[in-house]
Amino acid sequence: MKRTGFLLFALAPVLITAAVYGATSEHAAADATDGRPPASQSRAADGRAAVERAADDAAVAARPAGLAAPAKKELAQQIVASAENSTLNWRTAYGYIEDIGDGQGYTAGVVGFCTGTHDLLTLVERYTRAHPDNGLARYLPALRAVDGTDSHAGLGPDFVAAWRHEARVAAFREAQDSERDRVYFDPAVRLAKLDGLGTLGQFIYYDALVMHGPGTGDGFQGLRERALREAAPPSEGGDERTYLRTFLDVRRAAMKAKDPDRDTTRIDTAQRRFLDEGNLGLDTPLRWQVYGETYHVP
């Protein structure tokens, strides 16, 4: 599973901080002319951001639960698992780990955390802070060294065995769920609600975020920005079906641009099928196909 742009996304706060610091230093004299020290302008910007965040929080809270409702969230994991692990029983994937040859190192766990794209490293770091004596902690130096590459240096069969063993521990399964929600599920649902999308749209965002990562370029944010240039979301008065078709078109094109032979059935015969049926609420029963296999949720 690709995580295009994940490192850029992870480094964004650092880059933004550096840019702000540089700009503040360059224009310190100009700032002083209005009688305020540069720090006060930064605090004002922080205050505006906090107000905007609070307004967004209120807008999200005012909308129906959508994909965040327990039954819908369970359904979302099943649909993702059909594409990621060829099963509806997504809980069998906690111990999954292999190098699938996509240049991202090992792919592992419930949403395919990758050793080459920072999210697996973050998972193990956070888990180790809560459970220092876990069986993966000793691999942290190696995970930091290979981050951003497809290397197995310092990992190999022993790490694979350790991952599978740790997946038997309830606390590690809970850690995977927590990191999945923190990095992928919750941000996808939140942003989809702010774009005025219903439950299906929220799932479409979630699946894209899981597969492409949250970054720019061919990451989720880049795909969303391209879609927004072509169609208005419901939050801006656009038609929901039109916008979602545009987003799926953009995503499919990005996948094919990287690999013309790439299988896109998770879009073509799953998400687009739900959309063509007008099932914006992602209501059951559902039937779809991925990689030639048919799945059904009654």
Stockholm file with secondary structure:
# STOCKHOLM 1.0

chainA/1-298         MKRTGFLLFALAPVLITAAVYGATSEHAAADATDGRPPASQSRAADGRAAVERAADDAAVAARPAGLAAPAKKELAQQIVASAENSTLNWRTAYGYIEDIGDGQGYTAGVVGFCTGTHDLLTLVERYTRAHPDNGLARYLPALRAVDGTDSHAGLGPDFVAAWRHEARVAAFREAQDSERDRVYFDPAVRLAKLDGLGTLGQFIYYDALVMHGPGTGDGFQGLRERALREAAPPSEGGDERTYLRTFLDVRRAAMKAKDPDRDTTRIDTAQRRFLDEGNLGLDTPLRWQVYGETYHVP
#=GR chainA/1-298 SS CCCTTHHHHHHHHHHHHHHHHHHHHHTHHHHHTTTCCHHHHHHHHHHHHHHHHHHHHHHHHHSCCGGGSHHHHHHHHHHHHHHHTSSSCGGGGTTCEECCSSSSSCEETTTTEETTSSHHHHHHHHHHHHCTTCTTGGGHHHHHHHTTSCCCTTCHHHHHHHHHHHTTSHHHHHHHHHHHIIIIIHHHHHHHHHTTCCHHHHHHHHHHHHHHCSCSTTSHHHHHHHHHHHSCCGGGTCCHHHHHHHHHHHHHHHHHHHCTTCCCHHIIIIIHHHHHTTCTTCCSSEEEEETTEEEEEC
#=GC SS_cons         CCCTTHHHHHHHHHHHHHHHHHHHHHTHHHHHTTTCCHHHHHHHHHHHHHHHHHHHHHHHHHSCCGGGSHHHHHHHHHHHHHHHTSSSCGGGGTTCEECCSSSSSCEETTTTEETTSSHHHHHHHHHHHHCTTCTTGGGHHHHHHHTTSCCCTTCHHHHHHHHHHHTTSHHHHHHHHHHHIIIIIHHHHHHHHHTTCCHHHHHHHHHHHHHHCSCSTTSHHHHHHHHHHHSCCGGGTCCHHHHHHHHHHHHHHHHHHHCTTCCCHHIIIIIHHHHHTTCTTCCSSEEEEETTEEEEEC
//
